[in-house]
Each structure stands twice: as structure tokens, then as C-alpha cells.
Amino acid sequence: MTDARRQIPRTDMLLADPRLVAAAERIGYQLVKTAVAAAQQAARDGTIAPESIVDTVVRSLPERATSLRPVVNATGILVHTNLGRAPLSSAAIEAIVGAAGVTDVEFDLGAGQRARRGRSAVEALADAVPTAEAAHVVNNNAAALLLVALALAGDGREIVISRGELVEIGDGFRIPELLASTGAVLREVGATNRTRLADYADVIGENTAFILKVHPSNFIVSGFTREVGVRELAGLGVPVVADIGSGLLKPHPLLPDEPDATTSLAEGATLVTASGDKLLGGPQAGLMLGKTELVERLRRHPAARALRVDKLTLAALEATLRGPLPPVRAMLATPTRDLLARAEKIAAELRNAGIAATSVESEAAVGGGGAPGVRLPSAAVSLPPEYAAKLRKTSRPIVGRTERNQCLLDLFAVDPEQDADLVRAVREAG
Ligand SMILES: *Cc1c(COP(=O)(O)O)cnc(C)c1O
């Protein structure tokens, strides 16, 4: 054994170092032990000095016991599924922390007995949509569609849907296949670009469970097109389920073509389904709003138990609905001149640090979460292209977008409070 190897402290001695004891309390013993073993090996290899093992371990330890990292979304895509969709408001984050321990999610503290699970979140949802009689929440919009198909058509009855609305949501998942997996029969009507009321009327019969109207939230069909709205479909005398996708509860002035729950129900939809983590700006959830009788039937269906949301989701959803404007909504409302001013300030700070940064006008988009084709005026910091990869590897990873051989950091989906992180990360990468 060489001298250097003999000097390497034993694992139990290293783990007794107060800094590592504290780290183990924070992130768990196993992660610390693995980092100690790696540092001991580095010392054996001669890449670090034996006396710097503890320092090396402390520096290499993750901040948290999860490997999911906070990332800055500088892609210009507001609702980015790969980056976890909507960032939560601080009110929603606090609500999650509050509910994380033991909580009264399903308990009435006044009466001292069991209560309806998540009742306050469900009430907040129903309150936000005045045209809804009742509401229910499941894991995501796909789960909402699954539940309604199972409950109304799982016995082999028909779901009538336009051929223009057979949507692939993403990652290979398709709504028609999801529905068919329940045992329901899909009755496709119309053509890809055009469907008329008569196309629906022609196939409706005894075996019809409901008409499904799916919002094409991630593509647009333009040119010679025609579709049938909820109001006309509601006149056909069978239930109409409207999957509005993005979770707008009321009309949004910037997104006039995006359907919303209040209007769809006013137009006669029996049930509306939507996601919680797109334009609503909340946690992943499937929102179901509509007539009391149907909502109760869905809530009582055996499969509802398998699609049940957890207490953290309910807490965050209620805070999103009752609390301050969530980030996604605030970002949508940011004036372009504010974005340009931020881009100019960041670019100037970076130029002072010797980095070739400029501020440029840019175009952002809502993303797969809704409003396809809508271009949102935005502003970005332009950097040389090699920054794109480097910025993803900084201590606060930044995901930008590469366009015309530049790395663009689009500010549309960046919280202004993250501007300083952005400057720091670019300097670290530079
Ligand atoms: C996003 C989307 C879905 C899927 O919603 P999840 O909450 O991701 O399950 C379904 N339908 C439409 C129209 C969508 O836009």
C-alpha cells in the first residue's frame, strides 16, 4: 500500500464529519455514502488530496434528495410539457408544503368525522365556472376522458367523434386509442378538414353514448375547413362531452379561438374536461365540470378510485384557483415592452462581462398546451450558438432555443425573478 492510500480516512470516520452528518439528515445517508466512496476513490487515484475528501464530497452533493432539477424555461414555449408544464404560483407551492404532512384532506375537523375528499378544491373549481353545476378532479385530462368513456360507453356503446378531432396528444398517445381501450366503440364522422351537423345526426341512434368534441390543441387545419360547435351539437339530444384541453375557465382576450369551460357549458355541453397544468397554470390534474347527475356518476364509478388525485394536487389546485394570478397567466399578460426592457438589461450586463449578447425581438407560443398557431410577441437575449449546450449544464440549467444559428433566451416564460439566475448562468457558461 502506498503512503497516499494509507492516509485515506476510513468511511465511518468520514461519515462522522459534522458537515456530512448534516448532509445525510438533509438528503439521506445513501447519497452521502456514495459520494464519499467516489471521493475516496479519487484520492486513491491521486486526483484529489486525502485531506480534501470531505470538501470534495460537500461540493459534489446534490442540494436535494431528488435528481429533478429546477430549470429556467427560456424556450419561448409557455407551457412546455418536457419542462413540467405550468410553474406553480408561490401560493400553490406553499399550499403543497402545508398539505405535505398530515392534513384534513378527507376529514371534517368540526364534526370530527370523514368528509368528502378534496371538497374545498372542487368547490373552488365549481365557483370559478358559474355555468357548472358540479365538478370532479382526476389525475390529468387523459384520466378524465378515460373515466367518462368507461362510465358512459365502456359497455361497447358508441362515442361519436369528428375525423378532424382524432388527436395525438404527444409521446405517441392518441385520444381515439385511449377511448377505445375502455371498450367503447368510436364512431368517426366527417372528413379530416370538414364535418357537418348532418354527419353527426346521421349516425346518432340507440347505441350512442355521447358526442365527443375534442379541441385540436396542438395543430391547426386551415383552408377548406368546417367544424360543428358545441351549441349545434347540443341540439342533437345526446350528451356532448367537450375536451377543451388547455383549461381556460373563462374566455381569454389574447386567445379568442381557445375554448373555455364557462362558454362550452353555456352552449350546452353536458361535461367539460380539461388539464390543470396548461393555461390554468396549476398542478397536473384532470378537471371535469358539468351536470350534477353525470358528475356524481363519474365520481361513483369504480375506476374513479384508481384515478384519484393526491392531497398535494388538491392543495395546489385550490390555491391556483383562489390565490393570486399564477405565473402562466401573469406571463401571458406581460406587455412586450417589459420583455424588451428586461432583454436589453440582461444583454447589457452580459456585454459588460465581455460576452457577445444582444437583445432581439422574438416570437413565443403557448405550446402543446393550447392555442396552436398563436404567435405571442416576445423578446430574447441572443448569444453565440455554442451557449445552448453549455447553458444546459450550468448549476441552474437554462433551456433556450436555437434559431438562425443563435442561442436565443426567450423571456416570455421566464419569471422576472429568474433574470439574475440567467445572467449568472451565462457568465458561468461563458
Ligand atoms: C393536453 C390535452 C390532453 C391531455 O391532457 P393531460 O392533462 O396531459 O392528460 C387531452 N386533450 C387535449 C385537447 C389536450 O390539449
The ligand as an ORCA input file, in Angstrom:
! r2SCAN-3c Opt
* xyz 0 1
  C     -53.288     18.268    -23.381
  C     -54.535     17.675    -23.888
  C     -54.964     16.434    -23.438
  C     -54.180     15.623    -22.445
  O     -54.215     16.239    -21.219
  P     -53.308     15.715    -19.999
  O     -53.717     16.592    -18.867
  O     -51.889     15.902    -20.432
  O     -53.632     14.297    -19.786
  C     -56.157     15.938    -23.912
  N     -56.889     16.625    -24.794
  C     -56.500     17.838    -25.260
  C     -57.366     18.550    -26.244
  C     -55.310     18.399    -24.818
  O     -54.939     19.597    -25.261
*
